């Protein structure tokens, strides 16, 4: 007779039933607080990684979402105290930053010029980028760029005349200093420098100032300023062709004077310089005009103006003119890219014919000049060269480009408003309009 065991079978059945009726327990994480305390940089360029620092963030990238104007950014890494994010391509240079982390209530404690956001600039090469600005831009006298982020330019603003400066690539602007009717200024790499005002030469402290002190030099007719980074060695050039030099940044001596107004000249001839270019204290140029008389009878009807260049030639100040032009003319812009090679834009002085809009080149430091390009159909507002091959000029709302040293030019960019100034330095071309800043990265 076989024995049957029912108890183990019953136990198994009970266990199976028990397992099939119990619900699994899911533990829901508790919501915690987190803070954003700082950024590794307050602004950067598209595709650049930036760190966001804080407390009790997250170690799980999947729990994090960071958006700039609702554009999702790529998270590179995450920890409880740092999130590394790659900045996306955006159209607004100060996009709204949104950070969400699962099971976190986040407080952003960052206070900066961008209202706690992160500024983003485009930097793709050989493409013109537009940055909105709200500057009271009128006529632009001079511009100067330093590094990748700083641009200075002088203009007639609503309060008179001012020098504006950006130190974040064009995102924000401030009034760096006051300047006079010629808009002359010079900024050092330390963000300090000199401006020419209606009262004399003004010292601008680091960070800029709109106050007037005029404690550098009393001259009010300065068109050219240069001072080294230590504010010790520099030059002042007046439009009357008087040059002053300093070796301590305070006291000046006159090192050149060819002021025609101080000479009893029965012929009534005159000359002035109005534009300026500098490389360093040993390489300085100024451009203007020289009054001559082709028939040598010195009657007003026969007076003629030729472009004039005043420059430092191996330590000695010298003057050169460009004779033989078809019409009275003057130098309107000058730029040297090294101690030997430079460019000069010449246009009519007064309402005379024929019309002149010509670009000249020197290969011997300014001693001689040869015609490079006739811009009769596209008068040059402003020009700038990167090297002997590559250069740009603006005319109306268009930017022209040369890749053969200035012999031929083609339209590179067309804007919706006129462009008042263009300048190159440190791999970047800057152009200023009434409502935008244009940037081109060349490297």
C-alpha positions, 0 to 999 in steps of 0.5 A, spaced: 500 500 500 502 506 497 503 512 502 501 519 500 504 525 502 499 531 502 502 536 507 508 539 502 503 540 496 499 544 500 505 548 503 507 549 496 500 551 494 500 556 499 506 559 498 504 560 490 498 563 492 501 568 497 506 570 492 501 572 487 497 576 491 502 581 494 503 588 491 511 589 490 513 595 494 516 601 490 520 606 494 519 614 492 525 618 493 524 624 498 524 631 494 530 635 497 532 642 496 538 644 492 542 651 490 545 654 484 551 658 487 556 660 481 558 659 474 565 657 472 564 663 467 558 668 466 558 668 459 561 663 453 561 661 446 556 655 443 559 648 444 564 651 450 563 647 456 561 651 462 561 648 470 554 650 474 556 649 481 552 648 487 549 644 493 545 637 493 545 637 485 545 630 482 550 624 480 545 622 475 545 625 468 538 622 466 535 626 472 537 633 469 535 638 464 538 644 462 535 649 457 537 656 454 531 659 451 527 652 451 533 649 447 536 643 451 543 643 452 548 637 453 550 635 460 557 633 460 558 630 467 554 631 473 555 630 481 552 633 487 556 640 487 558 641 479 554 640 473 558 641 466 554 643 460 555 644 453 553 651 451 548 650 445 547 655 439 542 660 441 539 667 437 539 671 444 545 673 447 542 672 454 538 666 453 533 665 459 536 659 463 532 653 466 535 648 470 530 642 473 533 636 477 528 630 478 526 630 486 529 637 487 527 644 489 532 648 486 534 655 488 538 659 483 543 664 488 547 667 482 547 674 481 551 677 475 550 682 469 545 677 466 540 677 471 543 670 473 543 667 466 549 665 462 551 669 456 552 665 450 556 668 443 556 664 437 563 663 434 563 659 428 569 661 423 567 665 417 560 666 418 557 673 420 554 673 427 549 679 429 549 681 436 543 686 438 545 692 441 541 699 444 547 704 443 546 711 441 550 710 435 552 716 431 558 717 427 563 713 429 570 716 430 575 711 432 575 703 434 580 699 438 579 691 439 583 688 444 583 680 445 577 676 443 572 680 448 573 687 448 571 693 443 572 700 444 569 705 439 568 713 440 561 716 437 557 722 438 552 720 443 546 723 446 550 727 452 555 729 447 561 724 445 563 718 448 567 712 448 563 705 449 566 699 451 564 691 451 568 686 455 564 680 454 564 680 446 558 685 445 553 682 450 553 688 454 556 695 453 558 701 458 560 708 457 568 707 458 570 715 458 568 721 455 572 724 448 572 730 444 570 732 437 575 728 434 573 722 438 580 720 440 582 715 445 587 709 447 585 703 451 591 699 454 590 691 455 588 693 463 582 697 461 585 704 462 588 709 458 587 716 455 581 720 452 581 727 448 576 731 451 574 739 450 578 740 456 585 736 454 587 729 455 583 725 460 586 719 464 581 713 464 582 709 470 581 701 470 574 699 468 572 706 465 569 713 468 565 718 465 568 723 470 573 729 467 580 730 470 584 733 464 590 732 468 594 729 462 595 734 458 592 741 456 591 740 449 584 740 446 586 739 439 589 732 440 587 727 434 592 721 436 594 718 443 598 712 444 600 710 451 603 703 453 600 698 458 604 701 464 602 708 462 609 711 462 611 712 455 607 715 450 605 720 444 600 726 443 599 728 436 595 735 435 592 736 428 596 742 427 602 737 427 605 738 433 608 732 437 608 731 444 612 725 448 612 723 455 616 718 459 613 718 465 605 719 463 605 725 466 610 730 463 611 732 456 616 735 451 615 737 444 619 733 440 616 735 433 612 742 431 610 743 423 604 748 425 603 752 419 598 757 423 604 759 427 608 761 421 608 767 417 606 765 410 604 770 405 602 764 401 596 762 406 598 755 405 596 750 411 596 743 413 593 738 418 592 731 420 586 728 423 587 720 423 591 716 426 594 709 427 599 706 432 603 699 433 607 701 439 611 707 441 616 706 435 611 706 430 606 711 429 602 714 423 597 720 422 594 722 416 591 729 413 592 734 408 597 738 405 595 745 401 599 746 395 598 751 389 599 747 382 600 754 378 605 757 384 601 763 383 597 762 390 591 765 388 585 762 392 582 759 385 588 755 384 589 752 391 589 744 391 589 739 397 593 733 397 593 727 402 599 728 407 602 723 412 606 724 418 610 718 421 615 716 426 621 714 421 627 710 425 626 715 430 625 721 426 618 725 425 617 726 417 612 728 413 610 725 406 604 727 401 601 723 395 602 728 389 599 728 382 592 726 384 586 729 379 582 732 385 583 736 392 583 730 397 585 728 404 587 722 408 581 719 411 583 713 414 590 710 415 592 703 418 599 699 418 599 692 419 606 692 421 612 697 421 613 697 413 606 695 410 600 700 411 594 702 407 591 709 406 584 711 404 584 718 400 577 721 398 575 728 396 576 734 401 570 739 399 565 738 394 570 738 388 570 733 382 572 728 379 570 724 385 576 720 389 575 714 393 582 711 393 586 706 397 593 706 397 599 702 400 605 703 402 611 697 403 616 702 406 613 705 413 610 710 409 615 714 405 612 712 399 605 710 396 602 707 390 594 706 388 592 699 390 584 700 389 579 705 386 573 705 390 569 710 386 563 705 385 563 703 393 565 709 397 569 706 403 566 708 410 571 704 414 577 699 412 581 694 416 586 689 414 588 682 417 595 681 413 597 683 406 592 678 403 586 679 407 582 685 408 575 688 409 571 695 408 564 697 409 560 701 404 553 703 406 550 697 408 555 692 405 561 689 407 567 687 402 572 682 402 579 682 399 583 675 399 588 678 394 591 684 398 586 689 396 586 688 388 579 685 388 574 686 392 567 682 393 561 683 397 561 678 403 555 681 407 549 685 407 546 688 413 539 691 413 542 698 416 548 702 414 555 700 417 559 705 420 565 702 422 569 696 421 576 693 425 580 687 425 584 684 431 586 678 434 582 673 429 576 677 429 573 682 425 568 687 428 563 692 425 558 697 428 551 699 426 546 703 429 543 697 432 547 691 431 554 689 433 557 684 427 562 679 428 566 675 424 571 669 427 577 668 422 581 663 426 
